[in-house]
Amino acid sequence: MTTAGTVLTPTVDLTEDLVATLVKRGGYTHPLFHPSPAQQAEGGSPPLPGQAVLLLAGGLLEQSGALDRAVALVELREVRFLRMVRAGDVIHVVLVPGDRRATRSGRLLRDDCWTVLAAGGQPVLRATAVMLMEHEHEPEEQRS
């Protein structure tokens, strides 16, 4: 079942180069993200840090148009990393818009559920993102 306004993004292939670039540029120093040559020989490619998965999720949602009216990400709540992803995985995001409440400035705060899924529909990450959004206006042709 899908909820009105649900967005399904295109996928992104997690290549070895992408994972290595995100780890390097993100400055992740933990040994988990830098396996020794012996560990790599055993087939242990490094996982993508959770923060990098969140970064990719936000980028996929931006590209999809789901955040076209977004002013700012205000808060991340209930972030749960459910499984590691590695080079070779393919992920995409499902956004389900949640509760909306008006601000004094006429904008909206919206609680969105972001679920990052790997191939086969396995959940990788779930988070509630509180987004400050421009108010939805009716299209001109619907006004009378």
Steps between C-alpha positions, in 0.01 A plus 500: 500500500630847419403824665406807297812700430734203539817541293720219371840623382716356225776266613868565555767235447753498781818454303836444666605847379189666649547328837873585506430864405232544768723342766800715400311829457298439816820455698391170655801361687349197675680176403166347395506727195868424423543121499850358483614330179456163678137584586435613144652175369244312710225677306435769756425819310450793736146610586370844421477714818144565614542877464593448136184291447299794639685736267418283199135472610470879515663531158269243345198680644629836368546350153151349507334838554351393834676786677441773243301706755740424787658795675708303752550169673414594859547173686568130458311277744497131567783423261548123486773330302364154429778344295832597349535571131814446299635547152287296264172584675228700328282727713203732461278701733129495577369824651161495671382849599373521855334750726503866398474801721502867408765739625439864590672601176248306289733213419449139597693260718459151358608172660612273215584134536811415297562131439813399311458163331756270343428281200230251587328750728719441806483805730840655566402814690186663638482855622249773566614822335335822615500732200415870485297535180352784301123490536309309234298733284218401274582522131354810330250298299342354818428843649160657434 
